[in-house]
Amino acid sequence: MNNTVLLHIVERLEGFLAKLPDSIRNPVLKELTPLKELFLQQRPPRFVLTGSHPMPLLEFAARIFAEGTHAAPSRETLTGLYRWQKISLGHHGSIQLLDARGADEAAMALIRDELQQQPADFFFFLPAEQDAKTATRRETERLEKMLSWNSHFGVGAKLIDLRAGTAESSWPLNQTPDAPGIHASLLGGAHSLGRNLVATLASELPNEARVEMVRMGGERQAQSQIAEMLVKSTTAICAAVGAQPIPLADLPILTSLQLVMVSGIMYISGRERSLRAATEFVGALGANVGFGMVLREGTRAALKFFPGWGNVVCGMVAGAGTFAIGRAATLYFIEGATLRDARRAFAKYKKQRVALPSRKTKSSRELTQ
């Protein structure tokens, strides 16, 4: 399943939402935003390497991003010096690296142009080993310039200080560059640096770059956090759509949303996105495609004598079915549970109440931050 299919589904949903009252449409569109960022606007995370340590770029990428993945980093295409380079990390994904080490004035102009076109998410500072305790004034000045440019052209990036013993060291003039800092030790040879740092990066990156990072890192906690955001948003949308008094007209939308949710969870776990595989999984749970919609229509028939309240209950039921499928998929694909355990989770969660989104309800993006 490619982004063209996802875009078509989102466009259909937005067309349906245009027919709903503002009180329902606006909260649902708010829930749709993180889903579009995660999957439609998805891009590789962007990192700038600064300092003067001579470590080869691919070795740096391997030590930071590929530890435990058995994937050797490789350049997808050769580009000029001081340009963004796309580094592939096996079939799980890729990152973009800009090696700014040793830049003179002419090279700094190139780096400024690159940051103007594509601002960085993070800066790594890795000085020469003999200067690990105290960064030189020139290195610091270059770093401060790049951080300033990046903030001007995009959002402020975070700084990752990779000097050994960073807890005791300080920046010249007792002034830390104007960027939130994360301390780590690459020069000290910390064996677990890669996995720990990847987990931190996954939680700090913008939504559009997070999926690529968690697929590469294989960190279950980070994967579960994004899956939770996906499930909560999809559940809220299905609950709102299911509450509308349009019998069967929204069945294709609810069905598509449930399958996209499951295939998204599969993708987050490192697998390929597949609507067919998602359909097979939903069937293996003992639920038909559009399960939430089927429950809703059955409930609507029983509650037809209670106008208003009947629609609210139907929306909650549709949302509960979607949430149950999402939780079961997270357990199976990300947490490594058996299919039997996933079925039990599905049976448990489909009975829970799900609140309809409203103007006063926080979006799933806000709830997960």
N, C-alpha and C positions, 0 to 999 in steps of 0.2 A: 504494500500500500504506500503510494507516494504522496507528496504534498498536494498534488492536483486533486486527488480524491478527498483529502482532508479539507481543502479549500471549498470544494463543491458542497460538502456536508455542512460546513460553517455558513456558506452563503444561503443554503436552504433554511437553516435554522434562523438566520438573521431575517430572512424573508418572512418566516412564520411569526417571529417576534414582533415584526412591524405591525402586525394586526392586533397585538395585545395592548391593554391599557398601559400608560406610562408607569403606573405603580408597580406593575409586574415586569414590564420590559426593561426598565433601567437597572434594577437589581440583577436580572439575569444577564444582561450585557456586561455588567461588572464581573460576574462570575466567568463569563466567556473570555475576558481579557487575558488572564494567566494561561489559559489553554492555548490561545493563539500565540502568545509569547513563547511557550514551551515547545510547540510543535510546528507552527506555521512560520514563525520568525526565527526558528532555531539556527544557530551558527556555531562555529568553533570558538572556544574561549581564546582571548588574545593576551599574550604575555610579552613583556619587554625585559631582556636580560641586560643589566648594567654592571659596572665595576670594571675590573681588569684581569680577572682570573683567566688563565689560558685554556680552561677545560673546553674540549670540542663541543659544539652545540648539540649534536645528536647524543653525546654521552650525558650532557646535562639533562636533556629531555628524557633519556632512559632512567636516570637516577631519580628524577622528580615524578614523572608521570607513568612510567612503564613497570615500576617495581611490582612483582607478583603477577603481572599479566602475561609474561612470556612473549611479549610482542616487541620486536626490535623497531625503534623509531626509524623512519625513512622520510626523505624529502620527496614530496609528490612532484614538484617541478623545481628546477634550479632558477633562482632569482639573483639579482645583484646584491651587493653588500648594503647593509643598513636598510633593507626592505623587509616587509612582512614575508615570512616563509611558512608554507603550510607543511606541517609535520604529521605524517600518518602514524598511528599507533595500532597497527593491525586492522582487523575488521570492525573494531569497536568504535572507532572515530578518529578525530584529528584535532590538532590545536594549531594556532598561529603564533609563531615566535619572531620577534624582532631582536636581533643581536646588536645591541648598541655599544658594546665594549670597544674601547679604544677610538671612539669617534673624535675627529678633529672638527674645526669650524665648518668645513664644507660638508662633512658627513652629518653634523648636527642639523644642517639645513634640510638634508634628505629625510632625516628622522622626523623633523617637524612636519614635513609634507605628508609623511606616512601616518603620523598621529592625527593629522587634520582629516585625512580620508577615513581612517579607522582607529578611533581611540582605543587605548589598551584597557584591559580589565584589572591587570595586576602588573607591578614592576618587581623584578627580582634584583637584589643588590648582592653581588658576589665579587668582592675585591680580591687582589692577588693574595696568595696564601701568606706571604711574608708580612703583609699589611692587614692581617685579619682582625687585629684588635682595634686599629684606628684607621678609618677611611681617610684618604688623602683629600686635601681641599679641592683639587681639580675634579676628582671623581664625584664629590658631593655637589659641586656647582653644576656639573653636567646633569646629574640626577635631578636636582631641584628645577633646572630648566625644563626637562622633559616632563616632570610631574605638573609643572605650571602649564605647559602647552596642552597636555592631555586634559586637564581640568577645564581649560578654555574651550577646547573642541568637543568635549563630551562630558560624561560624568567623572567625578573624581575617582581615580584608581587607588587601590591599596598597595602598600609597600611591604614586601617580604624581605627581611634582612637575613641573609644566609651566612653571616660571619660567625665563626666559632666564638663562643663566649660572649654573645651579644648582650647578655644580662648585665655584664660588667662594663661594656664599652659604651662610648658616647660619641655623638657627632661633633665635629669641630664647632667652636663657638657656642658649645652647649645648646645647639639648636637642631632639633630633629626635622627633617623635611616635612612639608605640609601634606601629609597623607597618613591615614590610619596604618599602624604597623603590625606585622605578624613576625615573631621571632622564630627562627628555626636554625638548625645546624647541619649544613651540608659538608663543610670542610672537616667537621669533627667525625664524619663517617657514621652518623646515626643510621643504623640499618633500617629502622622503621620510618624514616623521614618521609619517603614517598607516599606510603599509604596514609599516614597521619595528615600530611599536608594536602593531599588530594581530597580527603574528607572535609578539611577546613575550606578549601577552595570551593567545593561543591555547595557549601552553605552560604558562601559570600558572593558568588557570581550572580549577575543578573539572570532573570529567568531564561532568556533566549540562549544563554550559554551553559546553563546548568545540566541539561540532559546529556549533552556530549561528554561532559566531565564525569558524571556518575556512571555512564556506560563504560568509560575507560577505566575508572578507578575500581569498580566492582565493590564499592562500599555499601553494604546492605542498609545501614542506617540512613545514608544520604539518599539511596534509591527509594527507601520506604517513605521518606519525607516528601519527595516529589510525587510519588504514587498517591500519597494521602491528599495532597493538593488536587491532583487530577480527579480522584474519587469524590472529594467533597464538592468540587465545582460541578462535575457532571451530575451528581445527585441533586444539587440545588436546582440546576437547570431542568432536569427531568421532573422534579417535583412541581416546579412552576408550570411547565408545559402540560403536565398531567392534570393539573387542577382546572384547566380551561374546558368549558362546556362544548367541546367540538368532538363528538364521538368518532373514533377511529381515524379522523383526519390527520392526527399527529403520530399515528403508529409508525410510519417510516422514519420520522425524526427520532423518536425515542429508541427505536431499534438501532438506528445508525449510531446514536450517541453511546449506547451501551457497548456496541462492538468496537467503536473507536476507543472508548475507555479501556477495554481489555487489551486491545492491540497496543495502546500506549503504554500500559504497564509491562507488557512483554518487551517492548522496545527499551524501556528504562532498564530492564534487567539485563540487557545485552543481546537479546534476541532480535530477529527481524520483525518488522511490523507486518501483520497478515490478518486481514478480515476473515479469511477462511479458517485459520487456526483459532482465532477468537471465537468464531461461531462454534467450532468443535468443542472448545473448552466450556462455553456456556451450556452446550448440550450435555457435556459430561457431568456438569453440576446437577443435572436433573431439571434445568430450567430451559424453556423454549426461548428463542430470540424474541425480544419485546416482552419479556416476562413482566416487567413493571406495568406495561400497557395492558396486558391481559388481566392482571390483578385489578388494575384500575377500572376496566370496563365491567368486571364482575362486581366490584364494589359499587360502581355507579348504578347498576341495575338494582342492587339491594337498597340503595339510598335515594332512589328516584323521588321518593315522597318528602325528601328533606332538601329543598333547593338551597343553594348557597353553601351550607355546611357539607352537603354531599360532595360538592366539587373540591372543597378543602381536604376532606378525608381521602378522596381519590388521588389528589396530588401527593399526599403523604404516603399513600400506599405505593404509588409509582416510584417515588423517591426511595422508599425502603427497599424495593426490589433492585433498583440500580445500585444502591449502597451495598447490598448483600453480595451482588455479583462482583463489585469492585474490591471489597474486602477479601473475598475468596480468591480472586485473581492475585492480589498482593501477597497473600499467604503462600500461594502455590508457586508463582513465578519469581518472587523476590526473596521471601523468607525460607523457601525450600521445603514447605510442608507437603505432605502427601495429598493425592487427590481425595482420599477419604477425609482427611482433616479439612480440606477446602470445602467439601460438601457439607460437613458439620457447621463450618463457619457460615456458609450460605444459609442454611436452615435457621441458624441463630439470629443472624442480622436482618433477615427479611421481615422479622416480627417487630423490629424496632421502629419507633416513631421518627419521622424526619420532618423538620420544620421547613415551611415554605420561605423563600427569600423575600425580604421586604427592604424598604429604604433604611430601616434601622438595624438591619442584620449585617454584620461584618462579612465581607467577602472571604472566601477560603484563602485567598492570598494574604489578607490581613491576619487571619487566624493562625497561619503557619509561620508568620514572621515573629 
